[in-house]
Amino acid sequence: MAGTNLYLTYKKDTSQLLYWVINTSNGIVRSAASVEECAPVTVNTTGQSTVSEIVNMSKLIAKFLLPVPSGIFKLFQAVIKARSAIYAAFQQIVIQKPDPEIEKSNATHKHFIDALTESFEALGGNLWNSNKDPTTEEEKDEDIESFFRNQFSALSVGDGMGDVDGDSSSENDEQMQRAKVQKKRTTGKGKKGKRGKKSKHKPTPKTAAEPSLADVPVESYRIIEDKGGLMSEYLIAVYAVIQEWSQLRSFTQDLWHEVAYDGLNGAVAASLTNMAVTLVKQTCLAVFVDFPGHESYETIMKTITRGDPDTAQGRFSLGLYRMSACGHQTEKVLDNDIDVKEQFWIHTYNDLVAFITDFQKNRTGRPTKAMQAQINDWDPKFDLQRATKDDRLKWRRSYSINWLYDLVNVFSSIVVQRNTMKGEHHVYENVDWSKNGPWHQHRRLFGLNEFAGFVTTLAMQKPNTDIRQKILPHHVFQLQCIVDSLTASRGWMLSPLRGHILSPPARKFRPRRDVDLFLDREVKRNGQGFLQAVEILTQLMEKDVQQVHDPNRHREMSQILDDMKFDLVNWLGESKYMYGLNTIPASRFSKHNANGLWEYSPLLCATGMVEALVLTQRLSMMMWDRLPEPTLVIHLHNMLVQKGYLKKPVGLYENLQELLTDSFFPHGVPTSRFYDTLVKRVQLRQDRTSLRERQAVGRDASKDIHEILDPTLNTSFKTKTALMNYYDADWVPEKIPDNAINIPSMLFVLRLSNTKRVTDSLTGQERLEETELVKRAKARGKTDAAILEAASIPQLPNTTQDPEALLRNIESLKDYTTGPSVDPYRVTQQKKKEQIQGTTLLDLLRLDIFADVCGNHPLSSLNYVWITVHIMMLFMSFEDIFRERRHPLYVRAYEEAPPSMRRSRRAGLLMAAMADEDDEALRMFAGVFEKLRLGVMGCIYWEDLREAESGAKESAEDDEDKIPMDACSVM
């Protein structure tokens, strides 16, 4: 998921370029008649080279191989352009504010650029550049990855001048052959001399050295630079990541503004924020792997600000550009210095460090007197619009530190109370506070457990412990998002171009808005809140237990439901902390709201709700995997509709059948032989393997509740919601396996777009490789042509991506058989594709999250516990009418069945009716369905679904306060 930023692109291009240069040079050296003929170039066995060696190798290649493939010249240009961009940026800095360190780094950049330019020219780059036709260059542009597969496959370590694959241009084929002929003539002048010189040129040790280069992957090829050169590359890496940071912060700010002002469900914003945090983490892991020990936030900031943020102010500016209608010219319309401390999250980092340092001083959970003097006067009703900039920053700092105190006090409460109340002796600095540590079984929080564990770990260290190098960029960014979620709801936004943007606070918005709808503690909406549903279902289960005289029936499920209810009541949206935990300091917000940890954090509420939605879905799928009633009802309902006993499907069951088709009908929805289909499904349910696996997982103390309730351990109900897929993948889309991706979905289309294309040996037509996802699509009736068309849609340049327009053009994917016909972007004619990354990727995945949480595919919106209540009541009504009429099937299943069959009497009644296709019984069933007809809207957590909306974010042009970040550039 790591974005393709400047440094990662530069690194990849450099590795590929060096791979070609070294292997081509090696092939020439090995084939040469003498060492002197290739001097000073020798065989490279490491995959590493200095820039001066690259110049020498390039000059050698120019003597034997012309023309050089076009793709190599493009790699040269890309690498030179990347270094030149950094050189120009920092050259501008030293012009404004002289800095010896930057000047030294820039000298290294200049040496590098000059050397690669010399290599480029030696290989004929100037001639190639002058001969190419700019009007057709885009159409003729080669895909470098394809070029690698075709051209570079010939560059084996043993023979760098091997035959080129057939996909190469005929011109290159001919030239390569000429080069090989030239070599043969040169080396054939004297076989004795040739053999003698070869023995000198290729000593025995070389044979052992060859495999070392053969085992070096392309990405490990790199240019060796001195200390100054390494620093220059580090500057490129730092420069690259901070560009991404600015975009991601603007993206997440807009999300929380939309939650507060436009009613966006908080679970959507929280999910995308989690992905953004992960994107920062993934990018930094990918970028700073080359600079071990230099990946901490503080080291990055010291590098980019030269150790002084105040001095760095004025060195970075942001320009907004307008693109011409033709798309080839730009015009700067706005230019402004960046607020370095704000846009690089320095304020937030300083607040985090200040909190940790203060907490460590006494580790009691109470701020020191000096800190209390700074943060005690925080007022949630403070008028941000009328305040000065400094006052707003002070208000935000006070909030951040107060909130962090509450967070750590709640998260550490279980261990602190064991020490203070039970006399245990846990050493705070040695406790494993991670979310997977030994205390994970004691719920204290929903949603931010990993972040809370990290902050608690640092705060609980001994006084004066330096923790700065342990704070990574994604930690700071996550805290920045937490703080921004509140300030955005209070009308305070930060723009890189415009600075502080202020508006009145969102009216009627409460951070707990969506959590309260989900739980409905006060039962304001009868029949839709999770807590009431659990209470009623456990009562129905108890009644069922009494009727069948089996005390063990539903015992385990009832206990799990009660435990889930207990945790949600006490730790989601509210916590025991607000009532005052013994020996735990009172909330820092007690003067205004004892529940301030939640009431003043939209992001905590929303991320907590995301985890709760995922957990309740897991629980529901396990419950339905064990209870026969849901499966029996859906199969019966389908039969009644297909045979005309129900003139119109019951909305609730029709929607369940559509949303969970794979679970109810793994072999497809039947239109006949209904009893046989149900028998197969029931037999599948009787497989006890999954139950044994789940029991084994449950006995493992290291497993948390998410792993214990994992749907993949179920026999039939294995479907995951979009939220669950991303949660299980740690919010990294690439980690979601093909077998879990929902079809259709945007992730499905994006995954197809990255699938390898092959030529069918029978038809000669292009199609996608037979991955598991492609096979799943075909099993649903999708043709190769339709799948290929779907795979083509999202392959658009990031700068022109329009999620709303894209969605309109894939609407037909829901039921497509031949694929969408509209292609407004002419993507099928484009030869060069760019992988969708960064905020553009998040914009597209937002469509899936929105559909899942509150849109037209609402798997995460359904209150499955309440649906189970309806299904149980439906069966009770079946039993009542069949008992009243003394129907023979009822008498046989309920009164004449042996005691051992009491547990399955409902299944016996229904399956007997379906097997006999008993007309009277089926009419009685249909009558009950009609009487208890219910739509899906009666079983969702929210007040409504936004089915008519795509979920695509509002265009920046619609709001003058929002800046289209893809139109900006950072200097």
N, C-alpha and C positions, 0 to 999 in steps of 0.2 A: 504493500500500500504506500510505501515511501514514495513521495512525489519525485518526479523527474526534474530536480532542480539543476541549477547551473553546474554545481560541483559534480553531481552524480553523472550528468551528461558528459561533462568534460573528462571525468575519470574513465567512463566507458569508451568514449571516442579515442582517448589516449591509449588505452590498453589495446583496442582493435588496431589502431594505426601501428603501434609498436610490434604487435603480433605479425603483421604483414611485413614490415621492414626487416625484422630479425630473421624470420623464417625464409624470406626471399633471399636475403643476404647470405644466410647459412647455406642455402642450396647452391648459390653461385660459388662460394668459397670451397665447398666440398668438391665441386666439379672442376675447379680451376687446375691448370697444369702445374702451378707453383705457388708457393706462399707469397713470393714477391709480386705476383700478378695481382693480388688482392690487397696487399699492404696499404694502409695499416689495419685493415679489417681482418678479424679472425672469427672463428665460429663462436657464437654466443650460446652458452649452455644454461643460463640463469633466467632468461626472460626479462632481464633488467639492463638498462643502458643509460649512459649520460647523453646530454643533448649533442655534445661534440661527436660522440660515436654515431649518433643518428645521422649527422651530416655526412660522415665518412661512408656509412652504409648506403645512404641515399645516392651518393656519387658513384659508388660501385654498382648499384642496381641500374643506374642510368646508362652504364656502359654495356649492359647485357640485356636489359629488358625495356623496350620502348615500343609503343606507348604504354604508360602506366594506366591501370584501370581507373575509370572515372571516379569510382567510389573511394579510392585512396586519396585523390585530390580533394574530395569533399570532406574526408576526415581531417586532412591537413588544415583545410580552411576552418572547420569547426573548432579544432583545438586552438588554432591561432586566434580565432575570433573570441573564444572564451577568455584566454589570457589577456587579450587586448582590451576587452571590456573592463576587466578588473584594473588593468594598468591605467586606462583612461579615467576610471572612477577615482582612484587614489591619487592620480596625477592632479586631478582637479582639487582634491583635498589639500595637497601640499602647496598648491598655488595660493589657496585662501589662507591656510594656516600651516606654515612650514613644520615638518615633523621628520627628524633624522631617521627614525625607525621605518616610517613609510617610504621615505626616499630610498633607503637601502633595499627594502623589499621590491620597490619598483624597478630598481636597477637589475635585480634578478629576473623580474618579469621581462624586462627589455632584452636581456641576454637570451632568454628562452624563446621569445618571439622572433628575434633575429635569426637564431639558429634554425628554428623550424621553417622560417621563411626561406632561408638559404637551401634547405633540403627540398622544399616545395619547388623552388626555381630550378634546382639541379635536376629534378625528375621531369622537368618540362611543364611545370604548373602554369607559368605565364602563357605559354603557347596554348595549353588546354583552355585556360580562362578566356583567351581572346577568340578562340574558335567556337565556343559554345554559344548556342542561340538562346538568349534570355527569354524569348517569347514562347519557346517550347521546352525550356529547361524543367519546368514543374512537371510537365507530362512525361518527360524522359527520366525523371529523377529515379535513381535506383534505391531500392530498399536495402539498407546496409545489412540487416540481418540476413536477407536472402542472398546478398552478395557474399556474406561470410559462408553460408552453406554451400554456395556454388564455386566461388573463386578460391576461398581459403582452404577448402577441403583438399585441394591439390598440394598445399604447402606442407608436406610431411617433413619431419625432421631429417629424414634420410635423403630426400630429394626435393629441394625447394623449387625445382623447375618442372615438377610433374605436370601431367596433362590436366587441362582445365576442364571443368564440367561442361556439359553441353549447353547449359543455360547462359554461358558467357557469350559476349558478342563475337561475331565472326572475325572482326578486326583484331581483337585481342588474341583469338585462337591462332590466327595467321602469324602475328608477331611473336607469340610464344614459341611457335614452331621454328621461326627464323632464328630466335635466340638459341634454341636447342641445337640447331644445325651449326650455328656459329661456334658453339662450345665444342661440338664433336670435331669440327675441323681444327680448332685450336689445340685440342688435346690429343689429336691423332698424329702429330708430326713425328713422334718417336715413341714406340711403345715401351722400350726399355727405359728411356728417360722419364716417361710418364709414370711407370711403376716405381722407379726410384724416388721420384719427387713425391709421389703419393705416400710412400712409406715415411718420408720425412714430415710431410704435411699432416698426416693422419696417424699419429702414434697410438699405441695400444690403449693408453688410458682414455682416449676419446670414446671408445666403444662403451665404456662404463658411464661416460658423461651424457651420452645421447638420451637415455631414458629419462634423465632428470628434466630435460626440456620438454620431452614428450608428455610428461606428467604435469607440467605447469599449465593450469587453466588460463584461458585468454584474459580473464579479469585480473590475474596476478601479474601480467606484464606491466611494468611501470618504469618510468624515467627516474633515474637516480639523480638527486640534487643534493647540494650541500645544505648546511643548516639554514642558510638564508633562503634556499629554494624550498625547503620543507615548510618554512614559515610562510612563504608566499602561497603555497598550496593550502595551508591552514587558513589563511586569509580568504582564499577563494571559497573554502568550505563554510566559514563563518558568514561571509557575505551572502552565500546562497541560502543558508537556513533562515537568516533574519528576514529575507524577502518573503519567504513562505509564512513566517510568523505573523507579519502584518496582515496578510490576506486572511489567515485563519482567524485572527482575532476579530476582524471586521465581519467575517462570516458568522461567528458564534454570537457576537453582539446583536446582529440583525435577528438571529433566531429568538433570543430572549426578549427583544423588543416586540417581535411578532407574537410571542406567547402572551405578553402583558397587554398589548394594545389591539391585537387582531384575533385573539382567541385560539391561537395555535395550541394544540394539545401539548402539554409539557413533555410527555413521553417522546414525542417526535424530536423536540429540541434537545432533550437530554441524550437521546441515542446518537444524534449527529454530533453533539458536543463530545461524547465519548469517542467517536470516530476521529474527530479533529485532534483530540489529545493523543490518541494512538498514532495519528499521522505524524505529529511532532516527534513522538518517541521513535517511530520506525525510521523516519528520515534521519534523525540524529544518529541512530545506531548504524545506518548505512553510510553516513557521511564521515563520522568520527572514528570508525573502525581503523582508519589509517593513522589516527593520532591518539593512541592509548594514553590515558592519563590527562587528556586535554578536552574531555567531553562534558565537564561540569558547566553549569550555567555561569558561574562566576568567572571561570577561565575564558569562556566565550565572550562574556561581556568585557572583561579586562582587555581582551584582544581587540575587539571592535571599537571600544571607546578609548583605547590606549591607557586604561587604568583610571580615567577621569571622565565620568559622564558629562560633567559641566563643561569641560573643555571640548568634548566631542559635539556638543550642541552647535549646530551650524555647519557641521561637516556632512550631514545627510539631508537630502532634500527629496521631495516627491513631486513628480511631474505628471499632470493629467493631459493626455493627448487625444485629439479628435482624428479619427480615420476618415480619409476622403472617400467619396462614393466609389471610386475605382478600386479602393483597397490597397493602393501602392504608395500613398503619401500620408504623412502624419503632420499634425500641427499642434504645438504645445498651447494649451488654453489656460493652464494654471500651474504654478510652480510655488512650492512652499517648503520651508525647512521643517523637518520632522522633529517632533518633541521626543527626543531620544529616550528620556526616562519613561515616558508613557508608552511609546510604541515598542520599546524593547523590554517592557514589563519590569523595569528596574524598581519602580515604586513598590510593586507587589512583592518582588524578591526581597527588598529591604524590610518590608512588613513581616514577611515570613521569618527572616533571620532574627528580627527584633523579638518576635514572639518566642521563638525557640530559645534564644539566649536568655530571655526573662524567665521562661518556664523552668529552665535548668537550674536557676539560682536557688530555688527551694523545693521544687517538684511537689508542691502541695496542691497545685491546681488553682492557686490564687496569685494574681499579679503582684509584683513588688510594689511598694508604695510609690516609687518613682514612676512606674508604668501606670499605676492607677491614676495618678495625677494627669496623665496624658489621655487616658481613654474612658474615664468615668463619666464624662459629660456627653457621651454619644446620644443623639436624639433621633429616633426613627422618622420624626416629622419635620426634620430640618429642611428649610426651604433652599433647595439646591439652585434654583433659578436666580435667586437674589444674592447668593453667596459669591464671594470672590473665588478665584481659582485655588488659592492656597487653602481657603477654608473648606472647599470641597475635598481637596486632597487629604486634609486633616480628618475630616468626617469619615472618609473612606478608610483611612488607616486605622482609626479607632474601631470601626466596624470589623475590619479584617482581623485584628488582634483579639477583640472580644469574641468573635465567632470561633476563632481557632481554639481559644481557651475552652469554650463549651464543647467543641468537637472532641478534643483530647480528653476532657474530663468524662464525657459520656463513654468514649471508646475504651478508656482505661479503667472504668468503674469496677468491672468484675474483679480485676486483680487488686486494685486498691482496697476494695472492701474485704477481700480475702485476707489482706494484711492487717487492716485496721479492726475488723470485726471478728475474724476467726483465728487471728494469731498466726497466720501463715507468714512465711518469710521469703517472699519473691523479691529478687533483686531487680529493680526496675530496668536498669540498663542492660540486663541480660535476658529479659523476657522477650520471647518471639512474638512481636505485636502484629505480624503480617496476617493478612486475611485467611491464610491457610495454616496459621500456627495452631498450637494446641488449644487456644482459647476460642477458636472459630465456632465451636459448637454452642457457645453462649452468645446469642443474638444481642447486639447493642445498637445496631444501626442497619439501615437498608440503603444501598446505593453507592455509598462512597467508602466502603470498607478498605479498599486497597490504599486510597489516599490517606484515610484516617490512620491506618496502620503505619504508613511511612512517616507521617508527621509525628505520631506518638513515639515512634522509635527514636527520632532525633530529639524530641522534647524530653524524653526520659533518660537521656545520657547524663553523666555526671556534670556538675557545674563547670563552665568554661570549656567544655568539649567543643572543638572546632568541627562543625558539621558541613561547612560550606561546599566542600568538594563532593559531598554526597547528594547535593541538590542538583538534579538534572533539569534540562529545559522543560520537559513535559510536566514535571512537578509544578514549576512556576506557572506554566500555562494553565494547568488545571485550576490552580488557585485564582488565577486571573479570570477564568470563566466563571468561577463561583461568585466572585465579587461583581463581575460585569452583569450577571443575571439579576442581581438586586438593583444596581445603579441604572440599568436599562429600564427596569420597571418603574423607576422613579424619574424617568425622563432625562437621564444623563447618559449621553453617548459620546464616544471619542472617535473622531475622524482623523486619519493621518493627514488629510489636506486642510481640514477646517478646525481642527482642535476640538474644544468642548462644544457639543451641540446640546442644547437644553430645551425641554418642553415640560408641560405640567405632568405630574405623575399619572399613571394609568388609573382611571376611575374604576372602582369596584373590583380591581384585580387583587387577589390574594394568592401568595405562593402555594397555599394548600388547596387551591381551587379544585384541581383534578384529583388529588389524593382524597379529598372529602367526598367527591362523587364516587370514586372507586370503593371506598370503605363504607360510606354512608353511616357513620357512627350513630347518628341521631334518627335514623330511619325516616328521612325527609321524603324519600322517593320509594314508596313501598314496592318491594319485589325486585330491586335492581342492585342494591349494594351487596358487596361480598360478605360482610359480617352477618347480615340477616339471612342470607342464603345458607351459610354454614349452619346457623342455629336451626333453621327449619329442616334442612336435610338431615342433620343428626337426629332430630325428633322422628322423622319418617323412618330412618334406619332403625331406631329403637322400636318403633311400632312393628316393623317387619320382623325384627328379632323375636318379639313376643308372639307373633302369629305363627312362625315356623318352629318356635320352641328351641331355638339354637342360640345360646348366649355368645358363641364365638362369631356368629355371622356379623359382619361389618365392624367387629371390634377394632381391628387394626386401622381400618380406614377412618372410623370415627375419631380415633386417637390422633391420627395425623391431621385431620381437619381441625380438631380442637387446638393442637399445637400451633398450627399455622395461624389460626385466629388469634391465639394468645400473642404470638410474636408481632403480628400486624397491629394489634390494638396498642401494644406497649412501645413499639419501636418504629412505626411508620407515621409520619406527620405529627406525632406526639411521642414523648418518651417519659419513662418513670422519672427522669431527671427533673421534669417540670414540677413534680410533686415533692421534690426534695429527697434525694437518696442520702441515707445516713453516711456521715463522714465524707461526703462528696460536696465540694463547694456549690453554692447555689448558682444558677445561671447568671452569666454576666449581663443578661438582658432583663433580669428580674424586675427592675424598676419600671420597665415598660411592658414586658411580656415574658413570663417565665418559660414559655415555649419558644423563645427567640431563635434557638438553633434551627428550628424548622420554619417558623413564621417569617423569618427574615432571610430565607435562602430559597429562591425559586429553583435553583439547580439541585440542591439537596432533595427537595420534595419530589422533583421530577425524576431524578436518577433513582431515588428510593422506590418510586412508583414503577419504574421500568423493571427493577428487580422483582418487585411484588407481582407484576403482571406475568413475568417469566415463571416465577415459582408457582403461582396459581394455575398457570397453563400446564406446567409439568404435573402438578398434583391431579388436575382434572383428567389429563390423558392417562395417568396411571389408574385412576378411579374407573374410568370408562373401559380400560383394558380388563378390569376385574369384574365390573358389574355387567351382567348380560343385557339389562334393560335397554340401554342406548342403542346397541346394535340391533336388537329385536325390533324396536320401534321403527328405526330407519328402514329396515328390510320390509317390514309390514307396510309402512307408508308407501314405499315404492311400488309394492304389489297392488295396493288399493288404487293408486293413481294409474298404473299401467293397465289395469283391468277395468277401469272406469267406475269403481265404487266411490271414488272421490272425484268429483267433476273438476275440482281445482285443488292443486297441492296446498298443503298447510305450509305457510311461509317459513316458519321456524325450521321444520324438518327438511324442506326443500333446500334451504340455505345450508344447513348442516351437511346434507348430502353432497352439495357442490363444493363446500370448503374442505371437507374431509373425505373425499371420494376414495383415496387410496386406503384409508383406514376402514371404511365401511364396505367397500367393494373393490378389493385388491385386484380382481380380474375384470373390472368394468361393471357398469350398472346394467343389470339384466332386464330384458323385456319379456322374458319367459323363463320357465323352469326356476321359479323363485325359491321354491323349497330347497332344491338341490344347491342353489347358490348359498342359501343360509346355512345349510348343513356343512358345506365346505368352510364357511367362515367360522362356525362354531367349533369345528374340529381344529381349526388353526388356533382358536382361543384356548383349547385344552392342552396345548403344548406347554409343559411346565418348565422348559429350559430357561425362559426369560425370568420366571419367578425365582428359580434357583440362583441365577446370576444377580438379580436384584438383592436377594437375601445375603449373598456373599459380599456385595458392595456395602450393604447396610452394616455388616459386622466389622468393616474396615473403619477404624476410628479416624483415619486420616481423611476420609471422604466427607465432603460437606453436603448440605441438603440438596444442592443442585445436581451433584453427581449421583446421589441416592435416588433422586426422582428423574433421572435421565430417560427421556422417551425412547431412546434406542434400546433400552432394556425391556421395553414393552413387547408384547407379542404382535399386536395389530396397530395400536394407536401410537405411531412413531412420528407423525407429522409435527414439524416444528414451525412456530411462527417466525416471522422475519426478526422480531426482537430476540427470540431465543437463539436463532442462528447466529446473529451478531454477538450476542452475549457469550455464547459458547466459543466463539472464534476470537474472544478478547477484542472485539470490535475491529478486526482485520478482515475485510471481505475475502481476501485471497485464501484464508484458512477455512472457509466454508466449503465442505466437500460437495461434489456434484450431486450426490444422492440426497442432499438436504435442501438444495435450491428449489424454491417454489416455481412452478411453471403455470402461467406466465408470470414474469416479474422483470424488473429492470436489470437485476443482477443476472438473471438467466440470459438476457440479451447481451449484456456486457461480457459474460463468460463465453458466450458463443463467439463474440467478436475477437476474442483472443485465442480461439481454437485454430489449430493448424489446418490449412486448406490443402486438399490433395486432389489428384485427378483420378476419377473412377476408371479402372482398367477395362471395364466392360462397356460403359457408355461414352467414355472420353470426356465426360462433363466434370466440372469442378464441384467439389462437395467438401463438407467438413469431416475431419478425422472422426472415427467412431469412438468418441469418448463416452463415459457413462451418461453424461448429460444429453448428448446427442441421441444415444439409444433410448433414454427416457422420453425425449421429445417424439421420437419415431413411434414409440409404443403408444403415444397419445394420438397417433394418426397424422403427425406432421411429415411432410415430404422433404426430401433433400433440398429441393428448390426453395421451399418456404423457410427452412432452417438457415440456408445460406443467405437468403434475403434478410432475415432477422439479424444475422451476424453482421451484415453490412451497415445497418442503420446507425449505430452509435459511433462509428469510426470517423469522428470529425475533429478538426483542429480545436484545441481548447479555447481559442480566442473567438470562435464563432458558435460555440455550443449554445443552443437554446433549449433548455429542458422542456419548456411548455410546448414548443413546436415539435420537438422530438417525440413527446408523449402522444401528441395528436396523430403522429404518423405510425405509432406502434399500437394504437388502440385495437387494430384488427388482430393483434397477436393473441387476444383472448380466445378466439375461435378460428385462427387462420388455418387454411389448408394449402393455399398457394402463396401466401406471404403478402405483405403490404405492397400496393402498387405505386404509391406516391413516393417520390424521391426528390424532394425540393432542394436538397443540398448537392445533388449529383454525386453522391458518395460512391456510387458504383463506377463512376468514371475516374474517380481520384485514384492515383497510383500510390501516393505516399500517405500513410496513415500515422496518426499520432495517438499514443495510448492515453486514454483519459485518466487524469490524475488530479490530486489536490482538491480544491473547492469545487471544481467542475464535477469530479466524481461524486463528491458529497451531495451536490445538487441533484444528481441523477438518482442516487440511492435514497434520497429523501422521498422520492415518489413511492418506493416500496414500503418504507417505514410509515409514511402517511396512510397509505392504503391499509396497512396492517393494524394501525392503532385507531384510526377514526375514519377511514375511507371506504373504498368499495371492495376490499378483501379483508374484512375486520376480524381476523382470527384472534388478535389480542384484545379486541373490544368485547368479546362475548363472555358473559358470566356463566361459565360452564356449570358451576355449582347450582345456580338458579335453574338452568336448563335441566339439570338432573332432577331437581325438585319437580318440575313440570312433568318429566317423564315418569317419575314415581307416582305422581298423582294421576297420570293417564292410566297407568296399570291398575291403580286402585279403582278407577272408574270402570275399566274393563272387567275387573273381578266383581264389582257390584252388580253390573247389568247381567253378566253371565250367571251369577249366583241367583239373582232374582228370577231369571227365566229357567233356571235349572237346565241349562244347556248340557247335552250329553258330554261334550268335550270338557266342560268345566267339572262335571261330576267325576269323569275319568282322571283328570289331572290333579284335582284338589281333594277329592273325597275317597277315591278308590286307590290312589297311588300309595305305594309302601312308604314308610317313614323315611327311608333313605332318599326318596325322590322329592321330599318337601322343599329342599333348597332350590330345586329347578322346576317347580310347578308352573311358574309363569312362562318359562321357555317351553314347557310341555304343552300348555294350552295354545300358545301362539303357533308353535311349529306344527301341531296337529291340525289346526285350522288351515295353515298354508299347504300342508301335505295333501289333505283331502279336498282343498279348495272348496270348503264348506260354504255354500252361498249365504246361509243364514248367519253364520259366525262372522263372515267377512263384512256383511252389512251391519252387524252389531258393532264391529270394530270401527267401521267408517262413521257410524253415528256418533261414537264417542269422540273421534277426531274432529268432527264438525262442531260438536258441542264445546270442545276445549280448543278451538282454533286460536292460534297465536302466531304473531309475526316475530321476526328476529329483533325488531326494535324494542320489544318488551323485555329483552334479555341482554342488553348491553349496559356497560357501566356509565356511559356518558348520557347527557340529555338528548343527544342526536348524533347521527353520523353525517359526514360531509361527502356523501357518495358522488355527488355531481362534480366535485372538485378533483383535480389531478394531484394536488399537493405541491405543485411546482411553486417555488418562491416568487414573490412579487418582483417584477422587473425594476432595476435600479432607476430607470427613467421615470417610474411612477412616483418616486419619492425624492424630493430635492435634497434631503439630508443624507441619502445613501450614495456612496461613491462606488462606481463599478471598478473594482480593484484590478480586473484584467486590463483596464485601460490606463493603469498607472505604472510608472517605473520608478525604482529607487536608485538614487545616485549615492 
